[in-house]
Amino acid sequence: MADKPWGGRFKEETLKIVEEFTSSINFDKRMYAQDIKGSKAHARMLAAVGIITDEEAGLLTGGLDKVLAEIESGEFQFSEALEDIHMNVEKRLTELVGPVGGKLHTGRSRNDQVALDLRLYLAEETGEVLDLLRGLCEVLSQRALTESDKLLPGYTHLQRAQPVSFGHHWLAYFEMFLRDMDRMRDTMVRTLTSPLGAAALAGTPYPLDREMTGEDLGMLGVCQNSLDAVSDRDFALEFLFNGSVIMTHISRLAEELVLWTSKEFAFIELSDGFCTGSSIMPQKKNPDVPELLRGKTGRVNGNLIALLTTLKALPLAYNKDMQEDKEPVFDTVDTVKGSLAITIEMIRSLTIREEKSLAALKEGFVTATDLADYLAKKGLPFREAHEVVGKAVSHCEQEGLALEELALTTLKGFSPLIDKDVFEVLKVTSSLGARKALGGPAPQNVVMQARAATSRLDNIWPRRK
């Protein structure tokens, strides 16, 4: 049992099947950089408080740099028998620097070590997700600025409702993803809390300077309770929840792109690079990318439920069940980042087919509410105006006409309050332009909000690259 860090307690070898079942090295090795970063900070702190000498700390940090170089060059040989990234790094470090390598683990446990690694890893990945969310918001606001007056039917119940614009529609998603950024930034603050020094569960008798280690690692604070420090995975749950909301927003956008590319809508054209064809039907151009984005939302939601279920009945403090926290996190990180990156390019490159959206506007009685408002402004109670316009729409459907195609005499038959000024009200451009209240789709509103996008983004997450 010499290779096991806990081998002194055992007389028999670990069964191979158990090694394979309990090993996490195949997935937690992706946290190698964070593990080494945490170990170097721990070594510096041990020297600062006099537990090891400065010379020993130099040997340890220099050796860890060599281990890092070996891993990044592909020379490092990971061992399943050593279970995880922590023991793989420590074993190789000891081979490089000798017995002093055994002093690195003074005052810590794999329990606080893995909690630290996951926090450092997720904080870095959260920054990457925030960069991508910002990029998507920028593309949406840019499209909104140029398409502030490109008319589009707004829908409720998937029925044509009122005129909006493509610009207004893009800004709706801008607001969603901006909130996603706000949530992610808040989660990062809670993630950047150092558990190092909590050891296995009950702290350590060594005079550690936990604040020093936390500051060295760029943390914003330290965990205040040793039991909680090694047990807490709230930050991971928050990240998974945030990832699920991001993917839900992407999925809603993707669903509309699928609809809008169909012949039944035909409001947009996706670039060929985001579509595939059929092996049997040569005419097909399938929106595979937005469809797959919809599909990937399910796996991200599943990752959240998986970790919630793993944690729901765990007693304090650390339990081996918690090894199951990493794969859902890693998969969500990869899926969310990949989905955001491809969505940015897909939205940037799509083409608007405004003639199709204008044709749809002519068929949906989308200015019916404007006619009701017109009557209400002339003194008719809105509920009565609603009924009047409903009868007018029913008449139009029977005659195969649009509201604006009715003769003035016919319109007056529904209400004597209607006059010739009604035809200006029934124009879709007039309907759009009249909705100037804050948050409304009037082109001037859309332009103003699109131009304000950068400052709003800067308030949450300034551009880093």
Secondary structure, 3 states (H helix, E strand, C coil): CCCCCCHHHCCCCCCHHHHHHHCCHHHHHHHHHHHHHHHHHHHHHHHHCCCCCHHHHHHHHHHHHHHHHHHHHCCCCCCHHHCCHHHHHHHHHHHHHHHHHHHCCCCCCHHHHHHHHHHHHHHHHHHHHHHHHHHHHHHHHHHHHHCCCCEEEEEECCEEEEEEEHHHHHHHHHHHHHHHHHHHHHHHHHHCEECCCCCCCCCCCCCCCHHHHHHHCCCCEECCCHHHHHHCCHHHHHHHHHHHHHHHHHHHHHHHHHHHHCCCCCCEECCHHHCECCCCCCCCCECHHHHHHHHHHHHHHHHHHHHHHHHCCCCCCCCHHHHHHHHHHHHHHHHHHHHHHHHHHHHHHCEECHHHHHHHHHHCCCCHHHHHHHHHHCCCCHHHHHHHHHHHHHHHHHHCCCHHHCCHHHHHHHCCCCCCCHHHHCCHHHHHHHCCCCCCCCHHHHHHHHHCHHHHHHHHCCCCC
